[in-house]
Amino acid sequence: MDAARRRPEMNGGPAALSDRRARRRPNLVPSPPEPILSG
């Protein structure tokens, strides 16, 4: 359950949420699709 809350994109959640988190803290979510979407 915790993993789902921390990484919603993995469960097929909205990329926008993960993108926002990646912009604020890229260290917490060092995923390849994150920077690609934000960039």
MMTF fields as JSON, N, C-alpha, C and O atoms, coordinates in Angstrom:
{
  "mmtfVersion": "1.0.0",
  "mmtfProducer": "UNKNOWN",
  "numBonds": 155,
  "numAtoms": 156,
  "numGroups": 39,
  "numChains": 1,
  "numModels": 1,
  "chainsPerModel": [1],
  "groupsPerChain": [39],
  "chainIdList": ["A"],
  "bondAtomList": [4, 2, 8, 6, 12, 10, 16, 14, 20, 18, 24, 22, 28, 26, 32, 30, 36, 34, 40, 38, 44, 42, 48, 46, 52, 50, 56, 54, 60, 58, 64, 62, 68, 66, 72, 70, 76, 74, 80, 78, 84, 82, 88, 86, 92, 90, 96, 94, 100, 98, 104, 102, 108, 106, 112, 110, 116, 114, 120, 118, 124, 122, 128, 126, 132, 130, 136, 134, 140, 138, 144, 142, 148, 146, 152, 150],
  "bondOrderList": [1, 1, 1, 1, 1, 1, 1, 1, 1, 1, 1, 1, 1, 1, 1, 1, 1, 1, 1, 1, 1, 1, 1, 1, 1, 1, 1, 1, 1, 1, 1, 1, 1, 1, 1, 1, 1, 1],
  "groupList": [{"groupName": "MET", "atomNameList": ["N", "CA", "C", "O"], "elementList": ["N", "C", "C", "O"], "formalChargeList": [0, 0, 0, 0], "bondAtomList": [1, 0, 2, 1, 3, 2], "bondOrderList": [1, 1, 2], "singleLetterCode": "M", "chemCompType": "L-PEPTIDE LINKING"}, {"groupName": "ASP", "atomNameList": ["N", "CA", "C", "O"], "elementList": ["N", "C", "C", "O"], "formalChargeList": [0, 0, 0, 0], "bondAtomList": [1, 0, 2, 1, 3, 2], "bondOrderList": [1, 1, 2], "singleLetterCode": "D", "chemCompType": "L-PEPTIDE LINKING"}, {"groupName": "ALA", "atomNameList": ["N", "CA", "C", "O"], "elementList": ["N", "C", "C", "O"], "formalChargeList": [0, 0, 0, 0], "bondAtomList": [1, 0, 2, 1, 3, 2], "bondOrderList": [1, 1, 2], "singleLetterCode": "A", "chemCompType": "L-PEPTIDE LINKING"}, {"groupName": "ARG", "atomNameList": ["N", "CA", "C", "O"], "elementList": ["N", "C", "C", "O"], "formalChargeList": [0, 0, 0, 0], "bondAtomList": [1, 0, 2, 1, 3, 2], "bondOrderList": [1, 1, 2], "singleLetterCode": "R", "chemCompType": "L-PEPTIDE LINKING"}, {"groupName": "PRO", "atomNameList": ["N", "CA", "C", "O"], "elementList": ["N", "C", "C", "O"], "formalChargeList": [0, 0, 0, 0], "bondAtomList": [1, 0, 2, 1, 3, 2], "bondOrderList": [1, 1, 2], "singleLetterCode": "P", "chemCompType": "L-PEPTIDE LINKING"}, {"groupName": "GLU", "atomNameList": ["N", "CA", "C", "O"], "elementList": ["N", "C", "C", "O"], "formalChargeList": [0, 0, 0, 0], "bondAtomList": [1, 0, 2, 1, 3, 2], "bondOrderList": [1, 1, 2], "singleLetterCode": "E", "chemCompType": "L-PEPTIDE LINKING"}, {"groupName": "ASN", "atomNameList": ["N", "CA", "C", "O"], "elementList": ["N", "C", "C", "O"], "formalChargeList": [0, 0, 0, 0], "bondAtomList": [1, 0, 2, 1, 3, 2], "bondOrderList": [1, 1, 2], "singleLetterCode": "N", "chemCompType": "L-PEPTIDE LINKING"}, {"groupName": "GLY", "atomNameList": ["N", "CA", "C", "O"], "elementList": ["N", "C", "C", "O"], "formalChargeList": [0, 0, 0, 0], "bondAtomList": [1, 0, 2, 1, 3, 2], "bondOrderList": [1, 1, 2], "singleLetterCode": "G", "chemCompType": "PEPTIDE LINKING"}, {"groupName": "LEU", "atomNameList": ["N", "CA", "C", "O"], "elementList": ["N", "C", "C", "O"], "formalChargeList": [0, 0, 0, 0], "bondAtomList": [1, 0, 2, 1, 3, 2], "bondOrderList": [1, 1, 2], "singleLetterCode": "L", "chemCompType": "L-PEPTIDE LINKING"}, {"groupName": "SER", "atomNameList": ["N", "CA", "C", "O"], "elementList": ["N", "C", "C", "O"], "formalChargeList": [0, 0, 0, 0], "bondAtomList": [1, 0, 2, 1, 3, 2], "bondOrderList": [1, 1, 2], "singleLetterCode": "S", "chemCompType": "L-PEPTIDE LINKING"}, {"groupName": "VAL", "atomNameList": ["N", "CA", "C", "O"], "elementList": ["N", "C", "C", "O"], "formalChargeList": [0, 0, 0, 0], "bondAtomList": [1, 0, 2, 1, 3, 2], "bondOrderList": [1, 1, 2], "singleLetterCode": "V", "chemCompType": "L-PEPTIDE LINKING"}, {"groupName": "ILE", "atomNameList": ["N", "CA", "C", "O"], "elementList": ["N", "C", "C", "O"], "formalChargeList": [0, 0, 0, 0], "bondAtomList": [1, 0, 2, 1, 3, 2], "bondOrderList": [1, 1, 2], "singleLetterCode": "I", "chemCompType": "L-PEPTIDE LINKING"}],
  "groupTypeList": [0, 1, 2, 2, 3, 3, 3, 4, 5, 0, 6, 7, 7, 4, 2, 2, 8, 9, 1, 3, 3, 2, 3, 3, 3, 4, 6, 8, 10, 4, 9, 4, 4, 5, 4, 11, 8, 9, 7],
  "groupIdList": [1, 2, 3, 4, 5, 6, 7, 8, 9, 10, 11, 12, 13, 14, 15, 16, 17, 18, 19, 20, 21, 22, 23, 24, 25, 26, 27, 28, 29, 30, 31, 32, 33, 34, 35, 36, 37, 38, 39],
  "secStructList": [7, 2, 2, 2, 2, 2, 7, 6, 6, 6, 6, 6, 7, 7, 2, 2, 2, 2, 2, 2, 2, 2, 2, 2, 7, 6, 6, 6, 7, 7, 7, 1, 2, 2, 2, 2, 2, 2, 7],
  "xCoordList": [0.843, 0.0, 0.885, 0.621, 1.93, 2.816, 3.489, 3.622, 3.907, 4.582, 3.647, 4.071, 2.382, 1.406, 1.277, 1.166, 1.294, 1.16, 2.415, 2.338, 3.549, 4.805, 5.03, 5.578, 4.611, 4.812, 3.512, 3.33, 2.611, 1.324, 1.499, 0.688, 2.559, 2.766, 3.007, 2.662, 3.61, 3.884, 2.577, 2.476, 1.581, 0.292, -0.608, -1.764, -0.077, -0.884, -1.622, -2.63, -1.118, -1.756, -1.438, -0.759, -1.929, -1.703, -0.234, 0.376, 0.32, 1.733, 1.953, 3.055, 0.901, 1.014, 1.446, 2.289, 0.869, 1.218, 2.686, 3.418, 3.109, 4.5, 5.429, 6.527, 4.973, 5.788, 6.023, 7.141, 4.976, 5.105, 6.084, 6.917, 5.982, 6.882, 8.319, 9.258, 8.48, 9.823, 10.446, 11.648, 9.637, 10.166, 10.603, 11.634, 9.802, 10.136, 11.28, 12.218, 11.194, 12.245, 12.627, 12.116, 13.51, 13.941, 14.715, 14.839, 15.233, 15.99, 15.058, 15.455, 13.83, 12.884, 12.366, 12.112, 12.211, 11.663, 12.616, 12.325, 13.754, 14.737, 14.338, 15.031, 13.206, 12.742, 12.98, 12.891, 13.276, 13.536, 12.33, 12.509, 11.108, 9.925, 9.597, 8.949, 10.029, 9.725, 10.347, 9.612, 11.672, 12.316, 11.892, 11.805, 11.628, 11.218, 9.882, 9.689, 8.969, 7.645, 7.76, 7.14, 8.554, 8.683, 9.491, 9.285, 10.413, 11.257, 10.669, 11.254],
  "yCoordList": [-1.204, 0.0, 1.264, 2.225, 1.233, 2.403, 2.668, 3.814, 1.595, 1.742, 2.409, 3.247, 2.035, 2.611, 4.116, 4.894, 4.513, 5.946, 6.703, 7.845, 6.071, 6.754, 6.76, 7.718, 5.7, 5.642, 5.258, 4.102, 6.22, 5.957, 5.641, 4.919, 6.181, 5.931, 4.449, 3.94, 3.747, 2.316, 1.531, 0.551, 1.966, 1.272, 1.765, 1.356, 2.637, 3.135, 4.41, 4.755, 5.113, 6.358, 7.494, 7.287, 8.689, 9.861, 10.275, 10.473, 10.403, 10.777, 12.201, 12.555, 13.004, 14.398, 14.441, 15.253, 13.57, 13.553, 13.18, 13.85, 12.125, 11.686, 12.75, 12.975, 13.403, 14.436, 15.587, 16.087, 15.998, 17.098, 16.718, 17.528, 15.5, 15.057, 14.998, 15.354, 14.558, 14.453, 15.847, 16.011, 16.836, 18.201, 18.734, 19.396, 18.435, 18.937, 18.136, 18.707, 16.825, 15.978, 14.844, 13.732, 15.112, 14.097, 12.964, 11.873, 13.231, 12.194, 11.107, 9.948, 11.484, 10.507, 9.589, 8.406, 10.15, 9.34, 9.359, 9.999, 8.664, 8.626, 7.641, 6.65, 7.916, 7.009, 7.648, 8.87, 6.859, 7.386, 8.106, 9.157, 7.585, 8.227, 9.554, 10.412, 9.729, 10.968, 12.192, 13.092, 12.247, 13.4, 13.558, 14.682, 12.472, 12.524, 13.259, 14.059, 12.982, 13.625, 15.094, 15.958, 15.373, 16.752, 17.572, 18.779, 16.909, 17.61, 17.577, 18.125],
  "zCoordList": [0.0, 0.0, 0.0, -0.722, 0.822, 0.895, -0.449, -0.88, -1.097, -2.394, -3.394, -4.19, -3.35, -4.287, -4.054, -5.002, -2.787, -2.483, -2.901, -3.353, -2.749, -3.103, -4.612, -5.159, -5.277, -6.739, -7.439, -7.818, -7.611, -8.269, -9.751, -10.33, -10.372, -11.807, -12.073, -13.139, -11.086, -11.265, -11.341, -12.079, -10.576, -10.571, -11.706, -11.81, -12.548, -13.664, -13.285, -13.901, -12.266, -11.836, -12.803, -13.809, -12.499, -13.35, -13.369, -12.318, -14.556, -14.679, -14.16, -13.744, -14.191, -13.737, -12.267, -11.888, -11.449, -10.02, -9.844, -9.115, -10.502, -10.368, -10.951, -10.443, -12.028, -12.657, -11.679, -11.559, -10.99, -10.024, -8.919, -8.512, -8.443, -7.365, -7.883, -7.17, -9.1, -9.676, -9.791, -9.582, -10.118, -10.247, -8.882, -8.761, -7.86, -6.52, -5.9, -5.345, -6.0, -5.399, -6.348, -6.216, -7.292, -8.262, -7.592, -8.148, -6.4, -5.683, -5.148, -5.025, -4.833, -4.278, -5.384, -5.154, -6.589, -7.691, -8.885, -9.895, -8.781, -9.871, -10.96, -11.193, -11.635, -12.69, -14.061, -14.187, -15.077, -16.423, -17.023, -17.639, -16.872, -17.451, -16.767, -17.366, -15.54, -14.822, -15.521, -15.929, -15.667, -16.306, -17.754, -18.248, -18.437, -19.845, -19.967, -20.882, -19.045, -19.091, -18.701, -19.321, -17.672, -17.202, -18.213, -18.346, -18.924, -19.87, -21.247, -22.181]
}
